[in-house]
């Protein structure tokens, strides 16, 4: 465990996409709202100036929930859930389309507000950042409170912040008192606030690892902290078991990475259940397309293009396979990334169920011109067509 010298904050915007939409539609505050609908979910402006909103029960399709308000989450609707399943849980919830241009705008606003305090910031996506507060004068709680106020004044939105000795604890802590939380975690707080948490609350322990730990009678971080290392090695291998033992004790030495010149950009997703290449073809195809689009969006937003496209697959037995291909010209176009990623995918025998897929673009250079207008991503995947999976 760190001596406590470092002061690392994790700032997470509260229900970010949904909260941005509530700025636009304040009459929906306090209601169950789901973000992720298409054009049919655009509110209808009525002659009297009021709006008619689509309802989740009227949705038909294979889409997934992008995010939801806390009221919708109370009904069991969470991000990455299939929209049809969400409609069964919350048929009367309001459905809104996604508006990534607006989300990016508010993302820039909140990050600019934080930048007035320090440049020691690690960007972790559109709605979260790490901040190294170690060299800032003042008490951690007072600094965090000032940052929260600045973010709210710049955006009209709330965020949750945890200040801790390292990134691991800061990430866990920012979830403890949501929404609008301000949390301080010290080494002394670990037994009381971290050990009672489910192991899945640790970033890096996905659904499959959580399931395997549960089969060993390990369901909380505290139980993981007390687990026999030999038992963990038997089921997870030496490297991952060593990491599990460290994080259970709250140990993490990773620095806040401020570099403005990234070597690569990637996106990945761990499925709630292991996916079959043929039987789960639509869900896999949609997830793969979404990852390519999100990586392309990250590149474009940060002004980069890349020449090497790679994929990562993790199978049900935790074996991880990677493939990559280098393109003739650098790109940030989602169609080109999807096409290259598909070529990589065709070089892997899909003979097991999948628990994780990821897409990465590396060999980055600064984009010399505005990225071309996005095209629809339609490239066929091995699990899009009739190619048989090896089962």
C-alpha positions in Angstrom: 0.0 0.0 0.0 1.2 3.5 -0.8 2.4 5.6 2.1 -0.3 8.2 1.1 2.1 10.8 -0.3 0.3 10.8 -3.7 -3.1 12.4 -4.0 -4.9 11.1 -7.1 -8.4 12.1 -8.0 -10.8 10.3 -10.2 -13.5 12.5 -11.6 -16.6 10.8 -13.2 -19.4 12.8 -14.6 -22.8 11.7 -13.3 -24.9 9.8 -15.8 -23.2 12.0 -18.4 -25.2 11.5 -21.6 -28.5 11.4 -19.8 -27.6 14.5 -17.7 -26.7 16.4 -20.9 -30.1 15.5 -22.3 -31.8 16.8 -19.2 -30.2 20.2 -19.7 -32.0 20.2 -23.1 -35.2 18.7 -21.8 -35.5 19.9 -18.1 -39.1 18.7 -17.9 -37.8 15.1 -17.8 -35.9 15.6 -14.5 -36.9 13.0 -12.0 -38.1 10.6 -14.7 -36.8 7.3 -16.0 -35.0 8.3 -19.2 -33.1 5.9 -21.5 -30.6 7.2 -24.1 -29.9 5.1 -27.2 -32.8 5.4 -29.6 -32.5 6.3 -33.2 -34.2 8.9 -35.4 -37.6 7.6 -34.3 -36.8 8.7 -30.7 -36.5 12.4 -31.6 -39.1 14.3 -29.5 -42.0 15.7 -31.5 -42.6 19.5 -31.0 -46.3 20.1 -30.6 -48.2 23.2 -31.7 -48.5 24.4 -28.1 -44.8 24.4 -27.7 -44.7 21.2 -25.6 -43.0 18.0 -26.6 -44.2 14.5 -27.1 -41.5 11.9 -26.2 -41.1 8.4 -27.4 -41.6 5.6 -24.9 -39.3 2.6 -24.5 -42.2 0.2 -25.0 -42.6 1.4 -28.6 -39.0 0.5 -29.5 -38.3 -2.3 -32.0 -34.9 -3.3 -33.0 -31.5 -4.7 -31.9 -30.0 -1.6 -30.3 -28.5 -1.3 -26.9 -28.8 1.2 -24.1 -26.1 3.9 -24.3 -26.9 5.2 -20.8 -29.9 5.9 -18.5 -30.9 8.2 -15.7 -30.6 7.1 -12.1 -34.4 6.7 -12.0 -34.2 4.2 -15.0 -31.3 2.4 -13.3 -33.5 1.9 -10.3 -35.7 -0.1 -12.6 -32.8 -2.3 -13.7 -31.9 -0.5 -17.0 -28.2 0.0 -17.4 -25.8 0.8 -20.3 -25.0 -1.9 -22.8 -28.3 -3.7 -22.1 -30.3 -4.7 -25.1 -33.1 -2.2 -25.7 -35.8 -4.9 -26.0 -34.9 -6.2 -22.6 -34.8 -2.7 -21.2 -38.3 -2.2 -22.6 -39.6 -5.2 -20.6 -38.1 -3.7 -17.4 -39.2 -0.1 -17.9 -41.8 0.1 -20.7 -42.9 3.6 -19.7 -39.4 5.1 -19.7 -38.7 8.0 -22.0 -36.5 7.1 -25.0 -34.1 9.7 -26.5 -31.6 9.5 -29.3 -27.9 9.9 -28.7 -26.3 13.2 -29.6 -22.5 12.7 -29.5 -21.7 16.2 -30.8 -23.4 17.6 -27.7 -21.7 15.1 -25.4 -18.3 16.0 -26.8 -19.1 19.7 -26.3 -19.8 19.3 -22.6 -16.8 17.0 -22.3 -14.6 19.7 -23.5 -16.2 22.2 -21.1 -15.7 20.1 -18.0 -12.1 19.2 -18.9 -11.3 22.9 -19.6 -12.6 23.8 -16.1 -10.4 21.1 -14.5 -7.4 22.4 -16.5 -7.6 25.8 -14.7 -6.4 23.9 -11.6 -3.7 21.7 -13.0 -2.4 20.2 -16.2 -1.7 16.9 -14.5 -4.7 15.2 -16.0 -5.1 11.8 -17.6 -8.0 11.7 -20.1 -9.9 8.4 -19.8 -12.7 9.1 -22.2 -15.6 11.4 -22.8 -16.8 11.5 -19.1 -13.9 10.6 -16.8 -10.4 11.8 -16.0 -7.7 11.2 -13.4 -6.1 14.2 -11.8 -2.8 14.3 -9.9 -3.4 16.7 -7.0 -0.1 15.8 -5.2 1.6 19.2 -5.8 -1.5 21.4 -5.3 -1.6 23.3 -2.0 -4.6 22.7 0.3 -6.6 19.9 1.8 -7.8 17.2 -0.7 -11.5 17.7 0.3 -11.3 21.4 -0.3 -9.5 21.1 -3.6 -12.0 18.5 -4.8 -14.9 20.7 -3.7 -13.5 23.6 -5.7 -13.1 21.4 -8.8 -16.7 20.2 -8.5 -18.0 23.7 -8.3 -15.9 24.8 -11.3 -17.3 21.8 -13.4 -20.8 22.6 -12.4 -20.5 26.3 -13.2 -19.0 25.5 -16.6 -21.5 22.8 -17.6 -24.5 22.9 -15.3 -23.8 19.2 -14.6 -22.7 17.4 -11.5 -19.7 15.0 -11.1 -18.4 12.7 -8.5 -14.8 12.8 -7.3 -12.7 10.6 -5.1 -9.2 11.5 -3.9 -7.1 8.6 -2.8 -3.4 7.5 -2.8 -3.6 5.8 -6.2 -5.7 5.4 -9.3 -7.2 2.1 -8.3 -8.8 3.4 -5.1 -9.7 6.7 -6.7 -11.7 4.9 -9.4 -13.5 2.7 -6.9 -14.2 5.6 -4.6 -15.7 7.8 -7.2 -18.6 5.3 -7.4 -19.2 5.1 -3.7 -21.2 8.3 -3.1 -22.8 9.0 -6.5 -24.4 11.2 -7.7 -22.6 14.4 -6.9 -20.2 12.6 -4.5 -17.1 13.8 -2.9 -15.1 10.9 -1.3 -11.7 10.7 0.4 -10.2 7.3 0.7 -7.1 6.6 2.8 -5.3 3.2 3.5 -7.2 3.1 6.8 -10.5 3.2 4.9 -9.9 0.1 2.8 -11.3 -2.5 5.3 -14.4 -0.4 6.0 -15.3 1.0 2.5 -13.5 -1.2 -0.1 -13.4 -4.8 1.3 -17.2 -5.1 1.7 -17.7 -4.3 -2.1 -18.3 -7.0 -4.7 -15.1 -8.0 -6.5 -16.7 -6.8 -9.8 -16.3 -3.2 -8.5 -12.6 -3.5 -9.1 -11.7 -2.2 -12.6 -10.2 -5.1 -14.4 -12.3 -7.9 -12.9 -14.9 -8.6 -15.6 -18.0 -10.8 -15.5 -16.2 -14.1 -16.2 -13.5 -13.5 -13.6 -16.2 -12.5 -11.2 -18.1 -15.7 -11.9 -15.0 -17.9 -11.4 -14.1 -16.1 -8.2 -17.7 -16.7 -6.9 -17.3 -20.4 -7.7 -14.4 -20.3 -5.3 -16.5 -18.6 -2.6 -14.9 -15.2 -3.2 -17.5 -12.6 -3.7 -16.1 -9.5 -2.0 -12.9 -7.6 -2.2 -12.2 -8.5 1.4 -12.6 -12.2 0.7 -10.2 -11.7 -2.2 -7.7 -10.0 0.1 -7.8 -13.0 2.4 -7.7 -15.7 -0.4 -4.8 -18.2 -0.7 -2.5 -17.1 -3.4 -1.9 -20.7 -4.5 -5.6 -21.1 -5.0 -5.7 -18.0 -7.2 -2.8 -19.1 -9.2 -4.4 -22.5 -9.8 -7.4 -20.9 -11.4 -6.1 -17.7 -12.9 -2.4 -18.2 -13.6 0.6 -16.5 -12.0 0.3 -13.0 -13.5 -3.4 -12.4 -13.1 -3.5 -13.9 -9.6 -0.6 -11.7 -8.5 -2.6 -8.7 -9.8 -5.7 -9.8 -8.0 -3.8 -10.1 -4.7 -2.4 -6.6 -5.1 -5.6 -4.8 -6.0 -7.4 -6.5 -3.1 -5.0 -4.8 -0.8 -5.5 -1.4 -2.5 -2.0 -1.5 -4.1 -1.5 0.4 -7.4 1.6 2.3 -8.5 0.4 3.4 -11.9 1.2 7.1 -12.6 -1.2 9.6 -14.0 -0.3 9.7 -17.6 -0.4 13.2 -19.0 1.4 12.6 -22.3 -0.2 14.6 -25.1 1.2 12.2 -27.7 -0.5 8.9 -27.3 1.1 5.8 -28.9 -2.3 4.2 -29.6 -6.0 4.4 -28.9 -8.2 1.5 -28.1 -11.6 0.5 -27.0 -12.7 -2.9 -25.7 -15.8 -4.5 -24.1 -16.2 -7.4 -21.7 -19.5 -9.2 -22.3 -21.9 -10.0 -19.4 -21.9 -13.6 -20.7 -19.6 -15.5 -23.0 -20.7 -15.0 -26.6 -21.1 -17.6 -29.4 -19.7 -16.6 -32.8 -22.7 -17.9 -34.6 -25.6 -17.8 -32.2 -24.8 -14.3 -30.9 -23.8 -13.0 -34.4 -26.0 -9.8 -34.3 -24.8 -8.8 -30.8 -21.2 -9.4 -31.7 -21.4 -7.6 -35.0 -23.0 -4.6 -33.3 -20.4 -4.5 -30.5 -17.5 -4.8 -33.0 -18.9 -2.0 -35.1 -19.4 0.1 -32.1 -15.9 -0.3 -30.9 -14.5 0.6 -34.3 -16.7 3.7 -34.4 -15.7 4.8 -30.9 -12.0 4.4 -31.6 -12.5 6.4 -34.8 -14.3 9.1 -32.8 -11.5 9.2 -30.2 -8.9 9.7 -33.0 -10.9 12.4 -34.7 -11.7 14.2 -31.5 -8.1 14.3 -30.5 -6.7 15.0 -34.0 -4.9 11.8 -34.8 -4.8 9.2 -37.5 -3.2 5.8 -37.3 -1.7 3.2 -39.7 -1.9 0.0 -37.7 -5.2 -1.5 -36.7 -5.4 -4.4 -34.3 -7.9 -6.5 -32.5 -7.9 -8.4 -29.2 -10.1 -11.4 -28.4 -10.3 -13.1 -25.0 -11.9 -16.4 -25.0 -13.9 -18.2 -22.3 -10.7 -19.9 -20.9 -9.1 -16.5 -20.5 -6.7 -17.1 -23.5 -6.1 -13.8 -25.2 -5.3 -13.6 -29.0 -4.2 -10.4 -30.9 -3.8 -9.7 -34.6 -2.9 -6.5 -36.4 -2.5 -5.1 -39.9 -0.7 -2.0 -41.2 -2.5 0.1 -43.7 -0.9 1.9 -46.7 -2.1 5.3 -45.3 -3.1 6.4 -41.8 -6.8 6.8 -41.1 -9.4 7.8 -38.6 -12.3 6.7 -40.7 -14.6 4.1 -39.0 -15.2 2.3 -42.2 -11.5 1.8 -42.9 -10.9 0.8 -39.3 -13.8 -1.7 -39.4 -12.5 -3.2 -42.7 -9.0 -3.6 -41.3 -10.2 -5.0 -38.0 -12.3 -7.5 -39.9 -9.3 -8.7 -41.9 -7.5 -9.3 -38.5 -10.6 -11.2 -37.2 -10.6 -13.5 -40.2 -7.1 -14.7 -39.2 -8.4 -16.1 -35.9 -10.2 -19.4 -35.5 -13.4 -18.8 -33.5 -13.4 -22.1 -31.8 -14.5 -20.9 -28.3 -17.0 -18.5 -26.9 -15.8 -15.0 -26.5 -15.7 -13.0 -23.3 -14.0 -9.8 -24.5 -13.3 -8.0 -27.8 -11.2 -5.0 -28.4 -10.1 -2.7 -31.3 -6.9 -0.7 -31.3 -5.3 1.8 -33.7 -1.5 2.6 -33.3 1.4 4.1 -35.2 -0.4 7.5 -34.7 0.4 10.8 -36.3 -1.3 14.1 -36.1 -4.1 14.6 -38.6 -3.0 17.1 -41.2 -6.5 17.9 -42.3 -10.1 17.6 -41.1 -11.2 14.0 -41.2 -13.5 13.1 -44.1 -17.2 12.8 -43.5 -18.1 9.5 -41.8 -19.6 6.7 -43.9 -21.9 4.0 -42.7 -19.9 1.0 -41.4 -21.1 -2.1 -43.3 -18.1 -4.3 -43.7 -19.0 -8.0 -43.1 -17.6 -9.8 -40.1 -16.8 -13.5 -39.9 -19.7 -13.8 -37.6 -21.9 -11.6 -39.9 -22.2 -14.1 -42.7 -22.6 -17.8 -43.1 -19.0 -18.8 -42.3 -19.4 -21.7 -39.8 -17.8 -21.4 -36.4 -15.6 -24.3 -35.3 -17.8 -25.9 -32.7 
